[in-house]
């Protein structure tokens, strides 16, 4: 089967593009090398919806950041994912940096960010009582927000899928060649043909671009270390607290998450390994030291996990969206680092409109722009929750005690469109395993549910796809081997 459009990459950009393309009568597919959506850069980031004051005025970053931020609240209601405008603060620690803070304020005004103000120490202290003693002033952006990056990406993907977009997982693209009327793409297992390719491959986007264009791109994986604190820290910080940005980005932040945790990070360390998501002691030490300057008394004894993610930093420091002059029909969506998550709704719309202008497709009259997420019984009124459990007892069976996730939610996560196939897939959709014990108690029961609902053995259930199997044998088998 030949497609009109094939998107490489099922991160937040690729899924946003897929959802917007599903508004048209187009045969669209997404090829993803991992076993699920949201397994790369979109999986491990700050979950911040930036207001839009950081990017250079007139840049594509600035335009798409502000547009994406403005669209996020309405999108969250359409697609039923968690989002909150909690506002952001950019701290100034030295009076000599006042011109830089003023410049950031003026840049935000030029970019069209609403409500920006520079506030002094007294007001800052009222807004965030735990702010560090060195903080003298701050840029306050009330339109800054926080989002669940998994929730956003999965919602976009599910909505695209229900509107006709095909998703193919475990399909690593190994090459492509131009055809008379499009492109032939090869994966390790199959061959696909398409009129247009969309390159939304994150830290690998330069490799695909350089296959087809003489104008080369270079992406550096920029590692960011994070620490996540338990939900018992909810309320420790109300706003997203930044420090004045430097050459390598917006610096270490302290922020609440939409689920009530506290998040510290990221560092910014350029590396060569495109799969180098390991944390380091040096990175975590740097993270703790910098975060402590922003907020006093961070309860580091409540850290439940640390992790690292990679950002796709292109040498030019700008989003690259569009067709290379020497590769018509190949659409780049490259260099999508921060504020990529914030910009995703606008990126999706921009790329879809570019393709529509080229192919002139008819509108998809059956397009449905809404989606319902996984039902969380805990948010229901007591009487309504009791009726739900009476109708379906699985919603009364707690599997994950840390996050109070029920069997009903996990079943939904596995059986819904683009359902979870692994423990991590369930975690991203329901938070089962994301709490204080980090799946120490709930993983066996979750594996049972996955195996039962997917019709496979527990030995086939993986942590995150591929070779990440958890069960390597049984005691009975080992005893039998000893007897023999």
HELIX and SHEET records of a PDB file:
HELIX    1   1 UNK A   12  UNK A   21  1                                  10    
HELIX    2   2 UNK A   60  UNK A   79  1                                  20    
HELIX    3   3 UNK A   95  UNK A   97  5                                   3    
HELIX    4   4 UNK A   98  UNK A  111  1                                  14    
HELIX    5   5 UNK A  121  UNK A  127  1                                   7    
HELIX    6   6 UNK A  149  UNK A  162  1                                  14    
HELIX    7   7 UNK A  202  UNK A  204  5                                   3    
HELIX    8   8 UNK A  205  UNK A  212  1                                   8    
HELIX    9   9 UNK A  231  UNK A  233  5                                   3    
HELIX   10  10 UNK A  281  UNK A  294  1                                  14    
HELIX   11  11 UNK A  300  UNK A  302  5                                   3    
HELIX   12  12 UNK A  340  UNK A  359  1                                  20    
HELIX   13  13 UNK A  377  UNK A  379  5                                   3    
HELIX   14  14 UNK A  382  UNK A  391  1                                  10    
HELIX   15  15 UNK A  393  UNK A  396  5                                   4    
HELIX   16  16 UNK A  407  UNK A  415  1                                   9    
HELIX   17  17 UNK A  423  UNK A  430  1                                   8    
HELIX   18  18 UNK A  443  UNK A  454  1                                  12    
HELIX   19  19 UNK A  458  UNK A  460  5                                   3    
HELIX   20  20 UNK A  475  UNK A  483  1                                   9    
SHEET    1   A 6 UNK A 166  UNK A 168  0                                        
SHEET    2   A 6 UNK A  28  UNK A  31  1                                        
SHEET    3   A 6 UNK A   2  UNK A   8  1                                        
SHEET    4   A 6 UNK A 191  UNK A 199  1                                        
SHEET    5   A 6 UNK A 182  UNK A 187 -1                                        
SHEET    6   A 6 UNK A 173  UNK A 179 -1                                        
SHEET    1   B 6 UNK A 166  UNK A 168  0                                        
SHEET    2   B 6 UNK A  28  UNK A  31  1                                        
SHEET    3   B 6 UNK A   2  UNK A   8  1                                        
SHEET    4   B 6 UNK A 191  UNK A 199  1                                        
SHEET    5   B 6 UNK A 330  UNK A 334  1                                        
SHEET    6   B 6 UNK A 320  UNK A 323 -1                                        
SHEET    1   C 3 UNK A  48  UNK A  49  0                                        
SHEET    2   C 3 UNK A 145  UNK A 147 -1                                        
SHEET    3   C 3 UNK A  83  UNK A  84 -1                                        
SHEET    1   D 4 UNK A 117  UNK A 120  0                                        
SHEET    2   D 4 UNK A 137  UNK A 141 -1                                        
SHEET    3   D 4 UNK A  88  UNK A  92 -1                                        
SHEET    4   D 4 UNK A 240  UNK A 243  1                                        
SHEET    1   E 4 UNK A 253  UNK A 256  0                                        
SHEET    2   E 4 UNK A 262  UNK A 265 -1                                        
SHEET    3   E 4 UNK A 219  UNK A 229 -1                                        
SHEET    4   E 4 UNK A 269  UNK A 271 -1                                        
SHEET    1   F 4 UNK A 253  UNK A 256  0                                        
SHEET    2   F 4 UNK A 262  UNK A 265 -1                                        
SHEET    3   F 4 UNK A 219  UNK A 229 -1                                        
SHEET    4   F 4 UNK A 303  UNK A 314 -1                                        
SHEET    1   G 2 UNK A 398  UNK A 400  0                                        
SHEET    2   G 2 UNK A 405  UNK A 406 -1                                        
END                                                                             
